[in-house]
Amino acid sequence: MERNSALSTAAAAAWRDFLSNKPSLAAQRASGWLHALPAALQSADDADTLVALADLAHMAGAARDDAGILAQALAAYDAHLILEPDNLGALRMRAETQLRLRDYAGAFGTFGRLHAASLRLQPYESLEVAPFRLVHDAECTETMVAAIADVGGRRSATDKVGDRARLAVLAAARARDWRQLAAELGGGGGAAHLRRLRVGELSAAQRALLGEEYGRPLLPPPPPFAPITALRARDWAAVEAEYSSKRVVVIDGLLDAPALAEMQRYARHGAHFRTMRAGYLGAFPADGTTHPLLLALVHELAAAAPSVFGAHALALWWLFKYDSTANPEGIGIHADPAAVNVNIWLADDAACVDGGGLAIYSHVPPLEQETQRVNHEFESAAEEAALRERLKAEGDVVTVPYACNRAVVFVSDQYHESLPFRFAPGYANRRCNLTLLFGDRWSVTATAAPAADAAGGDGWDVFF
């Protein structure tokens, strides 16, 4: 018992250092425990010991870029999951270890397990509800119902058109209920439209409108995906040279046309946008965002621009989706804890009425601090505006206008923010971007002077 307590204390201290971008210190804390891994794996009968040792090995392996230690961490996570298969945290860390080992297909599979387990285990009463999410889900369902009707009209009499038609009727009714509930909860718009509450806080009548299927994936995407090339051909040597000299490079027409069309389709009717933020929705790996086209994109980027991506494993990715009513400002000033950031805009140019681009500041936050100090919601607009003025005074600002299929690749720990926007009404016109993060902050030596620290406090970050 005393040994387990010491192990837990060591793991917690190492996590604090690791998440504050002090990898060497975290590895030092972990090193005194790694000798215990072989015996723990051999007995494989203590779930708590296995997961704590797995975490320590993960941190040590990441800090030292040691595939052997990371492989030990993976083995310990697997042994733990045999004993506790529904440990969501262990599943997440298993996936993150696979990413560091560059077993991307394996990581995608583990994230799929994590998504399925989280859907099964999360209590219905604890699910979050917000008017803007209900409107999104209603619009998504309504457009899919239209697609089902269109496909049904073109299928032969031997196909199960009746089943599809019945599904469409039920889905359309649920979409109407979600719109009604959104109007009740967010009447008058403004802050009420953004308010998030738990299912358990709803009345019986409101829960009836919500339905028991709320929070599950929406109607499935129509056809299966056939492998295609992700990237359009270009002079990648020039891209590498510009990134090396400027720390920011803009790539127009990044995705090949079929790949862009597939990613747009997936963002509309395949991805599960179950993560809610301040007026916009996210689809993260743990939400099941594991489209095989993303695998192709990551591999092709590493091959095309090895000086940019080659040294950095894929760390995280997500889709964000907005509308101009819920959050016309986008994401505020923040920095992401990674080496390289790739941001790709997906909504068609015709959808963008005004704005919607990205501002990137040359100043970077100090390295050794918690992510939430540089990636959180500000307590007030004045607080964020004050930081913006400091950043402008202390360094350059690169402003990148919005364009569909335009990618912005930059050193990830630079402060950046969305530019205010107005997009046309309609579900297909929602502003949507795909972001991929590669590597760790500590793996990049910043060339800019450190910025004044961002507002602190217990905010949110984009990851969890």
C-alpha positions as CSV (number, residue, x, y, z in Angstrom):
1,M,0.0,0.0,0.0
2,E,2.8,2.4,0.9
3,R,4.6,1.6,-2.3
4,N,1.5,2.3,-4.4
5,S,1.0,5.6,-2.6
6,A,4.6,6.6,-3.4
7,L,4.1,5.5,-7.0
8,S,0.9,7.5,-7.3
9,T,2.6,10.6,-5.8
10,A,5.5,10.3,-8.3
11,A,3.2,9.9,-11.2
12,A,1.1,13.0,-10.2
13,A,4.3,15.1,-9.8
14,A,5.6,13.9,-13.1
15,W,2.4,14.8,-14.8
16,R,2.5,18.3,-13.4
17,D,6.0,18.8,-14.8
18,F,5.2,17.2,-18.1
19,L,2.0,19.3,-18.7
20,S,4.0,22.4,-17.7
21,N,6.5,21.7,-20.6
22,K,9.3,20.5,-18.2
23,P,9.9,17.1,-19.9
24,S,13.4,16.6,-18.5
25,L,12.2,17.0,-15.0
26,A,9.2,14.7,-15.6
27,A,11.6,12.1,-17.0
28,Q,13.8,12.3,-14.0
29,R,10.9,11.7,-11.7
30,A,9.9,8.7,-13.8
31,S,13.3,7.1,-14.2
32,G,13.4,5.9,-10.6
33,W,10.3,3.7,-11.2
34,L,10.9,2.3,-14.7
35,H,12.8,-0.7,-13.2
36,A,9.5,-1.9,-11.7
37,L,7.8,-2.3,-15.1
38,P,9.1,-5.8,-16.1
39,A,7.8,-7.3,-12.8
40,A,4.5,-5.5,-13.0
41,L,4.0,-6.7,-16.6
42,Q,4.9,-10.3,-15.6
43,S,2.4,-10.4,-12.8
44,A,-0.1,-8.2,-14.6
45,D,-2.5,-8.3,-11.6
46,D,-2.5,-4.8,-10.2
47,A,-4.4,-2.4,-12.5
48,D,-3.4,0.8,-10.5
49,T,0.3,0.0,-10.5
50,L,0.2,-0.9,-14.3
51,V,-1.4,2.4,-15.3
52,A,0.8,4.5,-13.1
53,L,3.9,2.9,-14.5
54,A,2.5,3.2,-18.0
55,D,2.1,6.9,-17.5
56,L,5.6,7.3,-16.1
57,A,7.0,5.3,-19.0
58,H,5.0,7.4,-21.5
59,M,6.4,10.6,-20.1
60,A,10.0,9.3,-20.0
61,G,9.8,7.9,-23.5
62,A,8.3,11.1,-24.8
63,A,10.9,13.3,-23.1
64,R,13.8,11.2,-24.4
65,D,12.2,10.3,-27.7
66,D,12.9,6.7,-26.8
67,A,10.7,4.2,-28.7
68,G,11.8,1.4,-26.4
69,I,10.4,3.0,-23.3
70,L,7.2,4.0,-25.2
71,A,6.8,0.4,-26.2
72,Q,7.0,-0.6,-22.6
73,A,4.3,2.1,-21.8
74,L,2.1,0.6,-24.5
75,A,2.5,-2.9,-23.0
76,A,1.6,-1.6,-19.6
77,Y,-1.5,0.2,-20.9
78,D,-2.6,-3.0,-22.6
79,A,-2.1,-5.1,-19.5
80,H,-4.1,-2.5,-17.5
81,L,-6.9,-2.5,-20.0
82,I,-7.2,-6.3,-19.8
83,L,-8.1,-5.7,-16.1
84,E,-10.1,-2.5,-16.6
85,P,-11.2,-2.3,-20.3
86,D,-13.4,0.7,-19.7
87,N,-10.8,3.0,-18.3
88,L,-11.2,6.0,-20.7
89,G,-8.1,7.7,-19.5
90,A,-6.0,4.6,-20.2
91,L,-7.5,4.2,-23.6
92,R,-6.6,7.8,-24.4
93,M,-3.1,7.4,-23.2
94,R,-2.7,4.2,-25.2
95,A,-3.7,6.1,-28.3
96,E,-1.3,8.9,-27.5
97,T,1.5,6.5,-27.0
98,Q,0.7,4.9,-30.4
99,L,0.9,8.4,-32.0
100,R,4.3,8.9,-30.5
101,L,5.4,5.6,-31.9
102,R,3.9,6.7,-35.3
103,D,1.5,3.8,-35.3
104,Y,-1.2,6.1,-36.6
105,A,-3.5,3.4,-37.8
106,G,-3.3,1.7,-34.4
107,A,-4.0,5.1,-32.7
108,F,-7.0,5.7,-34.9
109,G,-8.3,2.3,-33.9
110,T,-7.8,3.0,-30.2
111,F,-9.5,6.4,-30.5
112,G,-12.4,4.5,-32.1
113,R,-12.6,2.3,-29.0
114,L,-12.4,5.3,-26.8
115,H,-15.3,7.0,-28.6
116,A,-17.5,3.8,-28.4
117,A,-16.7,3.3,-24.7
118,S,-17.5,7.0,-23.9
119,L,-20.8,6.8,-25.7
120,R,-21.7,3.6,-23.7
121,L,-20.5,4.8,-20.3
122,Q,-21.5,8.5,-20.1
123,P,-24.8,8.9,-18.2
124,Y,-27.5,10.4,-20.2
125,E,-28.3,12.9,-17.4
126,S,-24.7,14.3,-17.6
127,L,-24.8,15.1,-21.3
128,E,-24.5,18.8,-22.1
129,V,-27.2,20.6,-24.1
130,A,-27.1,24.0,-25.7
131,P,-29.5,25.8,-28.1
132,F,-26.7,26.3,-30.7
133,R,-25.8,22.6,-30.6
134,L,-29.5,21.6,-31.0
135,V,-29.8,23.9,-34.0
136,H,-26.7,22.4,-35.6
137,D,-27.9,18.8,-35.0
138,A,-31.3,19.7,-36.4
139,E,-29.7,21.2,-39.5
140,C,-27.4,18.3,-39.9
141,T,-30.2,15.8,-39.6
142,E,-32.5,17.7,-42.0
143,T,-29.9,17.8,-44.8
144,M,-29.2,14.1,-44.3
145,V,-32.9,13.4,-44.6
146,A,-32.9,15.3,-47.9
147,A,-30.0,13.2,-49.1
148,I,-31.7,10.0,-48.1
149,A,-34.8,11.0,-49.9
150,D,-32.7,11.8,-53.0
151,V,-30.9,8.5,-52.9
152,G,-34.1,6.6,-52.2
153,G,-35.7,8.1,-55.3
154,R,-32.9,6.8,-57.5
155,R,-32.6,3.2,-56.1
156,S,-34.2,0.1,-57.6
157,A,-37.3,-1.5,-56.3
158,T,-35.3,-4.3,-54.7
159,D,-33.5,-2.0,-52.4
160,K,-34.8,-1.3,-48.9
161,V,-36.2,2.1,-49.8
162,G,-39.0,1.7,-47.3
163,D,-36.6,1.3,-44.4
164,R,-34.7,4.4,-45.5
165,A,-38.0,6.4,-45.8
166,R,-39.1,5.4,-42.3
167,L,-35.7,6.4,-41.0
168,A,-36.0,9.8,-42.7
169,V,-39.5,10.4,-41.3
170,L,-38.3,9.7,-37.7
171,A,-35.2,11.8,-38.1
172,A,-37.2,14.7,-39.5
173,A,-39.5,14.6,-36.5
174,R,-36.6,14.6,-34.1
175,A,-35.0,17.6,-35.9
176,R,-38.3,19.5,-35.4
177,D,-38.3,18.6,-31.7
178,W,-34.6,19.8,-31.4
179,R,-35.5,23.1,-33.0
180,Q,-38.4,23.6,-30.7
181,L,-36.3,22.8,-27.6
182,A,-33.6,25.2,-28.9
183,A,-36.2,27.9,-29.1
184,E,-37.4,27.2,-25.6
185,L,-33.9,27.2,-24.0
186,G,-32.4,30.0,-26.0
187,G,-35.4,32.3,-26.6
188,G,-34.3,35.8,-27.4
189,G,-30.8,34.8,-28.7
190,G,-27.7,36.3,-27.3
191,A,-26.1,34.7,-24.3
192,A,-29.1,32.4,-23.8
193,H,-28.4,30.8,-27.2
194,L,-24.9,29.8,-25.9
195,R,-26.0,28.6,-22.5
196,R,-25.0,25.0,-21.7
197,L,-26.7,22.9,-19.2
198,R,-27.0,19.2,-18.4
199,V,-29.8,16.9,-19.5
200,G,-30.6,16.3,-15.8
201,E,-31.5,20.0,-15.5
202,L,-34.3,19.8,-18.1
203,S,-38.0,19.3,-17.4
204,A,-39.7,16.1,-18.3
205,A,-41.3,17.8,-21.3
206,Q,-38.0,19.2,-22.5
207,R,-36.4,15.8,-22.1
208,A,-39.1,14.3,-24.3
209,L,-38.3,16.8,-27.0
210,L,-34.6,16.0,-26.6
211,G,-35.1,12.2,-27.0
212,E,-33.0,9.4,-25.7
213,E,-30.9,9.3,-28.8
214,Y,-29.4,12.8,-28.2
215,G,-25.7,12.7,-27.9
216,R,-25.3,9.7,-30.2
217,P,-23.8,10.0,-33.6
218,L,-26.2,11.5,-36.1
219,L,-27.3,9.7,-39.2
220,P,-24.4,7.7,-40.8
221,P,-22.7,9.1,-43.9
222,P,-23.9,7.5,-47.1
223,P,-21.1,5.7,-49.1
224,P,-18.0,4.0,-47.7
225,F,-14.7,5.8,-48.3
226,A,-12.4,4.7,-51.2
227,P,-8.7,5.6,-50.7
228,I,-7.6,8.7,-52.6
229,T,-4.6,11.0,-52.7
230,A,-4.9,13.8,-50.2
231,L,-2.4,16.5,-51.4
232,R,-2.3,18.4,-54.6
233,A,1.1,18.4,-56.3
234,R,3.3,21.5,-55.8
235,D,6.8,22.7,-55.1
236,W,7.2,21.5,-51.6
237,A,10.9,22.6,-51.4
238,A,9.7,26.1,-51.7
239,V,7.1,25.5,-48.9
240,E,9.9,24.1,-46.7
241,A,12.2,27.1,-47.4
242,E,9.5,29.6,-46.6
243,Y,8.5,27.9,-43.4
244,S,12.1,27.7,-42.3
245,S,12.7,31.4,-42.9
246,K,9.3,32.9,-41.8
247,R,7.9,30.3,-39.3
248,V,4.6,30.7,-41.2
249,V,3.7,29.5,-44.7
250,V,0.3,29.8,-46.5
251,I,-0.5,27.0,-49.0
252,D,-3.5,27.6,-51.3
253,G,-5.3,24.6,-52.7
254,L,-3.6,22.1,-50.3
255,L,-6.0,19.2,-50.8
256,D,-6.6,17.5,-54.1
257,A,-10.2,18.2,-55.4
258,P,-11.6,14.7,-54.5
259,A,-10.0,14.9,-51.1
260,L,-11.4,18.3,-50.4
261,A,-14.9,17.1,-51.4
262,E,-14.6,14.1,-49.2
263,M,-13.4,16.1,-46.2
264,Q,-16.3,18.6,-46.7
265,R,-18.8,15.7,-46.8
266,Y,-17.3,14.2,-43.7
267,A,-17.5,17.5,-41.8
268,R,-21.1,17.8,-42.7
269,H,-22.4,14.3,-42.2
270,G,-19.7,12.0,-40.9
271,A,-17.9,13.6,-38.0
272,H,-19.5,13.5,-34.5
273,F,-19.4,17.1,-33.3
274,R,-20.0,16.2,-29.6
275,T,-17.5,18.6,-28.0
276,M,-19.0,22.0,-27.1
277,R,-17.1,25.2,-26.7
278,A,-18.1,28.9,-26.5
279,G,-20.6,28.9,-29.3
280,Y,-19.0,26.4,-31.6
281,L,-18.6,22.7,-31.9
282,G,-15.6,20.4,-32.0
283,A,-15.0,16.9,-33.4
284,F,-11.9,15.5,-31.8
285,P,-10.2,12.0,-32.1
286,A,-12.0,10.9,-28.9
287,D,-15.2,12.0,-30.6
288,G,-14.5,9.4,-33.3
289,T,-12.8,11.7,-35.8
290,T,-10.7,9.0,-37.4
291,H,-11.5,9.3,-41.1
292,P,-8.9,7.3,-43.2
293,L,-8.3,10.4,-45.3
294,L,-6.7,12.0,-42.3
295,L,-4.2,9.1,-42.2
296,A,-3.3,9.7,-45.8
297,L,-3.0,13.4,-45.3
298,V,-0.5,12.9,-42.4
299,H,1.7,10.5,-44.2
300,E,1.7,12.6,-47.4
301,L,2.6,15.8,-45.5
302,A,5.6,14.0,-43.8
303,A,6.8,12.7,-47.2
304,A,6.3,16.0,-49.0
305,A,7.9,18.3,-46.4
306,P,10.2,16.3,-44.2
307,S,12.0,19.3,-42.8
308,V,8.7,20.6,-41.5
309,F,7.0,17.4,-40.3
310,G,9.6,14.6,-40.4
311,A,10.9,15.1,-36.9
312,H,7.4,15.5,-35.3
313,A,4.8,12.8,-34.8
314,L,1.1,13.6,-35.2
315,A,-0.1,14.7,-31.8
316,L,-3.8,15.8,-32.1
317,W,-6.3,16.9,-34.7
318,W,-9.9,18.3,-34.7
319,L,-12.7,19.8,-36.8
320,F,-14.3,23.0,-35.5
321,K,-17.6,24.2,-36.8
322,Y,-19.3,27.6,-36.3
323,D,-22.2,29.7,-37.4
324,S,-22.3,33.4,-37.6
325,T,-25.1,33.6,-35.1
326,A,-23.7,31.6,-32.2
327,N,-20.1,32.8,-32.4
328,P,-19.1,35.3,-35.1
329,E,-15.7,35.9,-33.4
330,G,-14.3,32.4,-33.7
331,I,-11.5,31.4,-31.2
332,G,-9.8,34.0,-29.2
333,I,-6.0,34.5,-28.7
334,H,-4.3,31.3,-27.7
335,A,-1.2,29.2,-28.3
336,D,-1.2,25.4,-28.9
337,P,1.3,23.1,-27.2
338,A,2.9,21.6,-30.3
339,A,5.7,22.1,-32.7
340,V,3.8,22.6,-36.0
341,N,0.2,23.7,-36.5
342,V,-1.7,23.0,-39.8
343,N,-5.0,24.9,-40.2
344,I,-7.1,24.1,-43.2
345,W,-10.4,25.9,-44.1
346,L,-13.1,23.7,-45.6
347,A,-16.2,25.9,-46.2
348,D,-16.6,27.0,-49.8
349,D,-15.5,30.6,-50.7
350,A,-19.1,31.5,-51.7
351,A,-20.1,30.8,-48.1
352,C,-17.8,33.5,-46.7
353,V,-19.4,36.9,-46.8
354,D,-16.7,38.7,-44.7
355,G,-13.7,37.9,-42.5
356,G,-13.0,34.5,-41.1
357,G,-9.2,34.4,-41.5
358,L,-6.4,34.0,-39.0
359,A,-4.0,36.4,-37.2
360,I,-0.7,35.0,-36.1
361,Y,1.5,36.9,-33.6
362,S,5.3,36.5,-33.7
363,H,5.6,36.6,-30.0
364,V,5.4,33.3,-28.1
365,P,4.5,32.6,-24.5
366,P,7.1,31.3,-22.0
367,L,7.7,27.6,-22.4
368,E,7.6,26.3,-18.9
369,Q,4.0,26.8,-17.8
370,E,0.7,25.0,-18.0
371,T,-1.1,24.9,-21.3
372,Q,-4.2,26.5,-19.7
373,R,-2.3,29.7,-19.1
374,V,-2.0,30.3,-22.8
375,N,-5.1,28.5,-24.1
376,H,-8.3,29.5,-22.2
377,E,-11.3,31.7,-22.4
378,F,-10.7,35.2,-21.2
379,E,-12.8,36.6,-18.3
380,S,-13.7,39.7,-20.4
381,A,-13.2,41.2,-23.8
382,A,-11.1,43.9,-22.2
383,E,-8.7,41.4,-20.9
384,E,-8.2,39.8,-24.3
385,A,-8.0,43.2,-26.0
386,A,-5.2,44.2,-23.6
387,L,-3.2,41.1,-24.5
388,R,-3.8,41.8,-28.2
389,E,-2.4,45.3,-27.9
390,R,0.7,44.0,-26.0
391,L,1.3,41.4,-28.7
392,K,1.0,43.9,-31.5
393,A,3.4,46.3,-29.8
394,E,6.0,43.6,-29.1
395,G,6.2,41.8,-32.5
396,D,4.9,41.3,-36.0
397,V,1.4,40.1,-36.9
398,V,0.7,37.9,-39.9
399,T,-2.9,38.2,-41.1
400,V,-4.1,35.5,-43.4
401,P,-7.5,36.0,-45.2
402,Y,-10.0,33.2,-45.4
403,A,-10.1,31.0,-48.5
404,C,-11.5,27.5,-48.9
405,N,-8.8,24.8,-49.1
406,R,-6.2,27.3,-47.9
407,A,-3.8,25.9,-45.3
408,V,-1.8,27.9,-42.8
409,V,1.3,26.1,-41.5
410,F,3.1,27.8,-38.6
411,V,5.2,27.2,-35.5
412,S,2.4,26.2,-33.2
413,D,3.2,28.0,-30.0
414,Q,2.9,31.4,-31.5
415,Y,-0.2,33.2,-30.2
416,H,-3.0,33.2,-32.8
417,E,-6.7,34.0,-33.1
418,S,-9.6,33.8,-35.5
419,L,-10.7,36.9,-37.3
420,P,-14.3,37.9,-36.9
421,F,-16.5,36.6,-39.6
422,R,-19.9,36.5,-41.3
423,F,-20.9,33.5,-43.4
424,A,-24.0,32.9,-45.4
425,P,-27.0,31.2,-43.8
426,G,-27.4,27.5,-44.3
427,Y,-25.9,24.3,-42.8
428,A,-23.4,23.8,-45.7
429,N,-22.2,27.4,-45.3
430,R,-21.0,27.1,-41.7
431,R,-17.4,28.1,-41.2
432,C,-15.4,24.9,-40.7
433,N,-11.7,24.2,-40.2
434,L,-9.5,21.2,-39.8
435,T,-6.5,21.5,-37.5
436,L,-3.6,19.1,-37.1
437,L,-0.9,19.4,-34.5
438,F,2.5,17.8,-34.8
439,G,5.2,17.3,-32.1
440,D,5.9,19.0,-28.8
441,R,6.5,22.6,-27.8
442,W,9.8,21.7,-26.3
443,S,11.1,20.2,-29.5
444,V,11.2,23.6,-31.2
445,T,13.6,26.4,-30.3
446,A,11.7,29.6,-30.5
447,T,13.5,32.4,-32.4
448,A,11.3,35.1,-31.1
449,A,11.6,36.7,-27.7
450,P,9.0,35.4,-25.1
451,A,5.8,37.3,-24.8
452,A,4.2,38.8,-21.8
453,D,2.3,36.0,-20.1
454,A,-1.3,35.5,-21.1
455,A,-4.1,35.9,-18.6
456,G,-4.0,33.0,-16.1
457,G,-6.6,31.2,-14.2
458,D,-8.6,28.0,-14.7
459,G,-9.8,28.3,-18.2
460,W,-10.4,25.7,-20.9
461,D,-8.1,24.4,-23.5
462,V,-9.0,23.1,-26.9
463,F,-8.0,19.6,-26.2
464,F,-10.1,18.1,-23.4
